[in-house]
Amino acid sequence: MVGHLGESYQEWVHQPIVSKEGPRFFDSDFWEFLTRTAWWAIPTIWLPVVCWCISMSVRMGHTLPQTALMVAFGIFLWTFVEYVLHRFLFHIETKSYWGNTIHYLLHGCHHKHPMDGLRLVFPPAAAAILCIPFWNLIKFCATPSTTPALFGGGLLGYVMYDVTHYYLHHGQPTNQVPKSLKKYHLNHHFRIQNKGFGITSAFWDRVFGTLPQTKAADRAR
């Protein structure tokens, strides 16, 4: 259905429906299962892979401080990837049948049904496929012994991103930092959807000028 919306798709998909469950994607139970993921599956599946990658660099001769630095750099790289994917891929403007359909499956459904708890994190099967080009890219740019720790750091950054994303939608933070981050992200969903692309932080939004204005600033204009 969404594919036939044409140019009106962009306006339609950014009018959120606050319900706990979104629509079914596929008639096949198998393919539908692959689109729904409980948040706890992300750390359960990927943290052992993170530990294995980090241990590889240690076994190849790097000290723990060196490895920790590489992991930290990998996390930092992930925050950039997170921003770029969210801004330029997840929010690409489409109007063709297949463009609208693919965008809806990838990210549009999340904006239409932002409180669907089973479509807030990235399905592990799709993430596993995407790991291959990311691993090869890091392998091309880094040395054989630093590649595992850098990749492990990036993967750890992804895990932090996905569980943070779930918490920002369904958690009830009491401390100021997570409360501000939750307000910042829900602002992206319900107020200014073409800005505020950071999830784990607003750092890259500040760097690239996509930091949304506050309500007070909007009123002052």
C-alpha positions in Angstrom: 0.0 0.0 0.0 2.7 2.5 1.0 4.4 2.2 -2.4 1.3 3.6 -4.1 1.3 6.8 -2.0 3.8 8.4 -4.4 4.9 11.9 -3.4 2.4 12.0 -0.5 4.4 9.2 1.2 6.8 11.5 2.9 4.0 13.6 4.6 2.1 10.4 5.5 5.0 8.5 7.1 6.0 11.5 9.3 2.6 11.6 11.0 3.2 9.2 13.8 0.6 6.8 15.3 1.3 6.3 19.0 0.4 2.6 19.3 2.4 -0.2 20.8 2.4 -2.4 17.7 2.8 -1.7 14.0 1.4 -3.6 11.1 2.4 -7.0 9.8 4.9 -6.9 7.0 4.8 -10.4 5.5 2.3 -13.2 5.1 5.1 -15.7 5.8 5.6 -16.3 9.5 9.3 -16.9 8.9 9.9 -13.6 7.2 7.7 -11.7 9.7 9.7 -13.3 12.5 12.9 -11.8 11.1 11.4 -8.3 11.2 10.6 -8.4 15.0 13.3 -8.3 17.6 13.2 -8.1 21.4 15.8 -5.5 22.6 17.6 -8.0 24.8 18.5 -10.1 21.8 21.0 -7.5 20.7 23.4 -7.6 23.6 22.8 -11.4 24.0 23.9 -12.1 20.4 26.5 -9.4 19.7 28.4 -8.9 23.0 30.1 -12.3 22.8 31.2 -11.4 19.2 32.6 -8.1 20.6 34.6 -9.9 23.3 35.9 -12.4 20.7 37.0 -9.7 18.4 38.8 -7.7 21.2 40.5 -10.9 22.4 41.8 -11.5 18.9 43.8 -8.3 19.0 45.1 -9.1 22.4 46.2 -12.5 21.3 48.0 -10.9 18.3 50.3 -9.0 20.7 48.5 -5.7 21.6 48.6 -4.6 25.2 45.3 -4.0 27.1 45.8 -0.2 27.0 46.4 -0.3 23.3 43.4 -2.5 22.7 41.2 -0.3 24.9 42.3 2.7 22.8 41.4 0.9 19.6 38.0 -0.1 21.0 37.3 3.5 22.1 38.2 4.7 18.6 35.9 2.0 17.1 33.0 3.3 19.3 33.7 6.8 18.1 33.7 5.7 14.5 30.3 4.1 15.1 28.8 7.3 16.3 29.7 8.8 12.9 28.2 5.8 11.0 25.1 6.1 13.2 24.6 9.7 12.2 25.4 9.2 8.5 23.0 6.2 8.2 20.2 7.9 10.0 20.5 11.2 8.2 21.3 10.1 4.6 19.8 6.6 4.3 17.0 6.3 6.9 15.7 9.8 6.0 16.2 9.7 2.2 13.2 11.2 0.4 11.4 8.7 -1.8 8.3 8.8 -4.1 8.6 5.8 -6.3 6.7 2.5 -5.5 9.8 0.5 -4.6 11.5 3.5 -3.0 8.6 4.1 -0.7 8.2 0.4 0.1 11.9 -0.2 0.9 12.1 3.0 3.0 9.0 2.0 4.9 10.5 -1.4 5.7 13.8 0.1 6.6 12.8 3.1 8.7 9.5 4.5 7.7 7.5 2.1 9.8 9.5 3.2 12.9 8.5 6.8 12.3 4.9 5.8 11.6 4.7 3.6 14.7 7.5 4.9 17.0 6.4 2.9 20.1 6.4 -0.6 18.4 8.8 -2.3 20.9 9.6 -5.2 18.5 10.8 -2.9 15.7 13.0 -0.5 17.6 16.3 -2.5 17.3 17.9 -3.8 14.1 17.1 -7.4 13.2 20.2 -9.6 13.9 20.0 -11.4 10.6 20.2 -8.1 8.7 23.0 -6.8 11.0 25.0 -10.0 10.4 24.9 -9.3 6.6 26.0 -5.7 7.1 28.9 -6.8 9.3 30.6 -8.3 6.3 31.2 -5.0 4.3 32.1 -3.1 7.5 34.6 -5.8 8.5 36.2 -5.6 5.0 36.3 -1.8 5.1 38.1 -1.8 8.4 40.4 -4.6 7.2 41.3 -2.5 4.1 42.1 0.6 6.2 43.8 -1.1 9.3 46.4 -3.7 10.0 45.5 -7.4 10.6 46.1 -7.1 14.3 44.2 -3.9 14.9 41.2 -4.8 12.6 39.5 -7.1 15.2 39.6 -4.5 18.1 38.4 -1.7 15.8 35.6 -3.8 14.5 34.8 -5.0 18.0 34.6 -1.4 19.2 32.4 -0.4 16.3 30.1 -3.4 17.1 30.1 -2.4 20.7 29.0 1.1 19.7 26.2 -0.4 17.7 25.0 -2.5 20.7 25.1 0.7 22.8 23.1 2.5 20.1 20.4 -0.1 19.8 19.8 -0.6 23.5 19.9 3.2 24.0 17.4 3.6 21.2 15.0 1.2 22.9 15.4 2.9 26.3 14.7 6.3 24.9 11.4 5.1 23.6 10.3 2.9 26.5 12.5 3.7 29.5 11.6 6.2 32.2 14.9 8.0 33.0 15.3 9.8 36.3 18.7 11.3 35.8 19.2 14.5 33.8 21.5 13.1 31.0 19.2 10.3 29.9 16.1 12.5 30.4 17.6 15.1 28.1 18.6 12.5 25.5 15.1 11.0 25.6 13.5 14.5 25.1 16.0 15.1 22.3 15.1 11.9 20.4 11.4 12.1 20.9 11.6 15.7 19.6 13.0 14.1 16.4 10.0 11.8 16.1 7.2 14.2 17.1 8.3 17.7 16.3 11.3 18.2 14.0 11.9 15.0 12.0 14.4 16.5 9.6 16.9 17.3 12.4 18.3 15.6 15.5 19.8 12.5 13.8 22.0 11.5 16.7 20.8 8.7 19.0 23.5 8.1 21.5 24.6 11.8 21.5 24.0 15.1 19.7 27.7 15.5 18.9 27.5 15.1 15.1 24.3 17.1 15.0 26.3 20.0 16.4 29.2 19.4 14.0 27.1 19.3 10.9 24.5 21.9 11.9 21.5 19.6 12.3 20.8 20.4 15.9 17.1 21.3 16.2 16.2 24.6 17.8 14.4 24.7 21.1 10.7 25.6 21.4 11.7 28.9 23.0 13.9 29.7 20.0 11.1 28.9 17.6 8.7 31.2 19.4 11.3 34.0 19.4 11.5 33.9 15.6 
